[in-house]
Amino acid sequence: MAKDKQHQLEIVTQPSFLDASALKIPMLQILKEDGTVHKGADAPEMDKDLALKIFDTMQFIRILDERMIAAQRQGRISFYLSSLGEEAASIGSAAALDDGDMIMGQYREQGALAYRGFTVEQFMDQLFSNERDLGKGRQMPVHYGCADLNFMTIASPLATQIPQATGYAYGQKMDKTGTCTICYFGEGAASEGDFHAALNMAAVYKVPVIFFCRNNGYAISTPSQGEQYAGDGIAPRGIGYGMKTIRVDGNDVLAVYKATQLARKLAVEENEPVLIEGMSYRMAGHSTSDDPTGYRTREEEAAWRAKDPVARFQTWLIKKKWLTEKDADEIFAEKKAAVLAALKEAEKYPAPHIDELITDVYDTPPQQLQKQLKELKEHIRKYPDAYPKTASRLEGGND
C-alpha cells in the first residue's frame, strides 16, 4: 500500500467499486417497544420532573392534533398538519437543548414549540389567524413562529430552513454565543438541493448546527424505500459531507434525548455540525388534504401503532413508578378540556385589522403600498356583502 501525499489517500492497484452495503449505519435504541430499557444501554440521566414534563407535552400535542383535525373537518379552520406518531422526535430533542438555542422547524415540530412554553392559547390564535396571532394572520395554520422562544417562523416551501440554519449557526459561531441551531426536516426534504448545499457548507465552515431528519417513511405519498433513495437512508449523507452522524429510533424518547444531548455538546463545544436521522412513522395523513389509504395499507399502519412513542414512554414512566394509569388519564382529560376551551375562545376573536396588511416590513409603509391598501378598502366598501367581517371593521383605521 502507498499513500497519495497530496490527498492523503490510500493507494490500491486493483479496481474495486464500493456500493451501499459498504456503509450500513445502526440505529440507537434505548427504550424497547415494550417500555423496558435494553440491558447495558447507555441511558440518559433524566429526573422525574423532566420526564413528566416531556410526557405532559406529548399528551398535549397528541390531543391538539386530534382536536384540530376534527376542527378542520368541521370547517372551523382551513388546514392542519399532524405530528401523530412523531412526538418523541421533536419533544425528546427539544428537551436536550438550551432555551437560547434556535429552533428551525418544518411543520411537525409543534411539540418542540410546546416544550419551550408556547401556550395553548397561542397555538389556537395562530390556527384561527385572529387578532391575537403573533403572525397577524399572515401564515397558513401550523406555520408557527415565536421570537421570544427562539423558534423561527415556519415556511411552506420545502427545505428552505436547512441552509438558513447553517447561516444562523455561522453567526452564532462568530458571535461566540455558546448556543447552537437545530433544524428539523423530513426525508423528503432531504431530496432538495438546499439540503445538500446546507450540509456541505456547515461541514466546511464547522458551524454549531444539528440537522434532525425525521424519516417518517413517506414524502406525502412517495415511500422512502425504493422511490426516494437507493442508499441506506439519510444518515450516510452526513458522513459523505464529513460530519458527525447518528441514527436513532425516532419513537424512543430516551434515544432521541441522549443523541441530541451529545450532538449539542459537539456543536457548541467543538463547532461540529451533526446529522441525526430519527426513524419514525407518520401515523396520520400528510395533511388534512391527504388520504393515506390510497398509498399504504391498514396493516402497515397498525404495525407502527404498536410502536406508539407516547404509549411506550408512558409504560416506562409507570415502571419507574413516576406515573400511574390514573395519572395519565387525568392528564389527558385535563389537556383535552384546555384545548377545547382555548379553541372556542380563539374563534370569538376577529381577524387582524386590515391596516396591518402593510405593516412590519418597512419602518414607514411606502406610498405604493398605502395606495394599494386604500384601493382595497374602496373595493370592500363597494362590495360589503362579499366581505362582511372585513367591512364591519374598516372604520377607525388609517384611511
FENDAGI-V748077 format. One record per residue. N is the residue number from 1. OMEGA is omega in radians with two decimals (999 if undefined). Layout:
[[N	OMEGA] [N	OMEGA]]
This chain:
[[1	3.11] [2	3.13] [3	2.98] [4	-3.00] [5	-3.11] [6	-3.06] [7	-3.12] [8	3.13] [9	3.07] [10	-3.12] [11	3.02] [12	-3.09] [13	3.09] [14	-3.10] [15	3.12] [16	3.14] [17	3.06] [18	3.06] [19	-3.05] [20	-3.11] [21	-3.13] [22	-3.09] [23	3.08] [24	-3.06] [25	-3.13] [26	-3.14] [27	3.09] [28	3.04] [29	3.12] [30	-3.12] [31	-3.14] [32	-3.08] [33	3.11] [34	3.09] [35	3.08] [36	-3.12] [37	3.09] [38	3.09] [39	3.12] [40	-3.13] [41	3.10] [42	-3.08] [43	3.14] [44	3.00] [45	-3.12] [46	-3.12] [47	-3.05] [48	-3.10] [49	3.13] [50	-3.12] [51	-3.12] [52	3.07] [53	3.09] [54	-3.13] [55	3.11] [56	3.13] [57	3.11] [58	3.11] [59	-3.13] [60	-3.11] [61	3.11] [62	3.14] [63	3.13] [64	-3.12] [65	-3.11] [66	-3.10] [67	-3.06] [68	2.97] [69	3.09] [70	3.13] [71	3.11] [72	3.13] [73	3.12] [74	3.14] [75	-3.09] [76	2.97] [77	-3.00] [78	-2.90] [79	3.06] [80	3.07] [81	-3.08] [82	3.03] [83	-3.11] [84	-3.13] [85	-3.10] [86	-3.08] [87	-3.09] [88	-3.08] [89	-3.08] [90	-3.06] [91	3.12] [92	3.14] [93	3.13] [94	-3.14] [95	-3.11] [96	-3.08] [97	2.97] [98	-3.12] [99	3.12] [100	3.12] [101	3.12] [102	3.05] [103	3.03] [104	-3.06] [105	2.99] [106	3.04] [107	2.98] [108	-3.10] [109	3.09] [110	3.10] [111	3.11] [112	-3.14] [113	3.11] [114	3.11] [115	3.14] [116	3.11] [117	3.07] [118	-3.00] [119	3.10] [120	3.09] [121	3.13] [122	3.06] [123	-3.09] [124	3.13] [125	3.12] [126	-3.09] [127	3.13] [128	3.11] [129	-3.13] [130	-3.04] [131	3.10] [132	-3.12] [133	3.14] [134	3.13] [135	3.08] [136	3.04] [137	-3.04] [138	-3.10] [139	2.99] [140	3.04] [141	3.11] [142	3.10] [143	-3.04] [144	3.02] [145	3.14] [146	-3.12] [147	-3.10] [148	-3.12] [149	-3.14] [150	3.11] [151	-3.08] [152	-3.13] [153	-3.09] [154	3.11] [155	3.13] [156	-3.12] [157	-3.03] [158	2.95] [159	-3.11] [160	-3.10] [161	-3.04] [162	3.05] [163	3.08] [164	3.13] [165	3.09] [166	3.14] [167	-3.13] [168	3.13] [169	3.06] [170	3.07] [171	3.09] [172	3.11] [173	-3.11] [174	-3.11] [175	3.14] [176	-3.08] [177	-3.07] [178	3.12] [179	3.13] [180	3.06] [181	2.99] [182	-3.08] [183	-3.14] [184	3.07] [185	3.11] [186	-3.13] [187	3.06] [188	3.10] [189	3.13] [190	3.05] [191	3.14] [192	3.12] [193	3.13] [194	3.14] [195	-3.07] [196	3.11] [197	-3.09] [198	-3.12] [199	-3.14] [200	-3.13] [201	3.14] [202	-3.13] [203	-3.13] [204	-3.07] [205	3.09] [206	-3.11] [207	-3.08] [208	-3.10] [209	3.05] [210	3.06] [211	-3.10] [212	3.13] [213	3.02] [214	3.11] [215	-3.06] [216	2.98] [217	-3.07] [218	2.93] [219	-2.90] [220	-3.12] [221	-3.11] [222	-3.13] [223	-3.11] [224	-3.09] [225	3.04] [226	-3.08] [227	3.11] [228	-3.13] [229	3.14] [230	-3.10] [231	-3.09] [232	3.08] [233	-3.05] [234	-3.04] [235	-3.13] [236	-3.14] [237	3.08] [238	3.11] [239	3.11] [240	3.12] [241	3.03] [242	3.13] [243	3.09] [244	-3.03] [245	3.05] [246	3.06] [247	-3.11] [248	2.98] [249	-3.07] [250	3.08] [251	-3.13] [252	-3.10] [253	-3.09] [254	3.12] [255	3.13] [256	-3.13] [257	-3.13] [258	-3.11] [259	-3.12] [260	3.04] [261	-3.11] [262	3.13] [263	3.13] [264	3.12] [265	3.10] [266	-3.09] [267	-3.04] [268	-3.05] [269	-3.08] [270	-3.09] [271	3.11] [272	3.02] [273	-3.08] [274	3.02] [275	3.04] [276	3.03] [277	3.13] [278	-3.10] [279	-3.06] [280	-3.12] [281	3.09] [282	-3.05] [283	3.07] [284	3.04] [285	3.10] [286	3.08] [287	3.10] [288	3.07] [289	-2.98] [290	3.03] [291	-3.05] [292	3.12] [293	3.13] [294	-3.09] [295	3.04] [296	-3.01] [297	3.06] [298	-3.14] [299	3.11] [300	3.13] [301	-3.13] [302	3.13] [303	3.14] [304	3.07] [305	3.08] [306	3.12] [307	-3.08] [308	-3.10] [309	-3.14] [310	3.13] [311	-3.13] [312	-3.14] [313	3.10] [314	3.11] [315	3.12] [316	3.12] [317	3.11] [318	3.11] [319	3.09] [320	-3.08] [321	3.06] [322	-3.06] [323	3.02] [324	3.08] [325	3.13] [326	3.10] [327	-3.11] [328	3.12] [329	3.14] [330	3.09] [331	-3.13] [332	-3.12] [333	3.13] [334	-3.14] [335	-3.14] [336	3.13] [337	-3.13] [338	3.13] [339	-3.12] [340	3.12] [341	-3.14] [342	3.12] [343	-3.13] [344	3.14] [345	-3.09] [346	-3.14] [347	-3.06] [348	-3.06] [349	3.13] [350	3.07] [351	3.08] [352	-3.13] [353	-3.08] [354	3.14] [355	-3.09] [356	3.08] [357	-3.02] [358	3.13] [359	2.99] [360	3.09] [361	3.10] [362	3.06] [363	3.01] [364	-3.13] [365	-3.12] [366	-3.09] [367	-3.10] [368	3.13] [369	3.11] [370	3.11] [371	-3.14] [372	3.13] [373	3.12] [374	3.13] [375	3.11] [376	3.13] [377	3.11] [378	3.12] [379	-3.13] [380	3.11] [381	3.14] [382	-3.11] [383	-3.06] [384	-3.13] [385	3.14] [386	-3.12] [387	-3.01] [388	-3.09] [389	-3.13] [390	-3.11] [391	-3.11] [392	-3.07] [393	-3.12] [394	-3.06] [395	3.13] [396	3.12] [397	3.13] [398	-3.14] [399	999]]
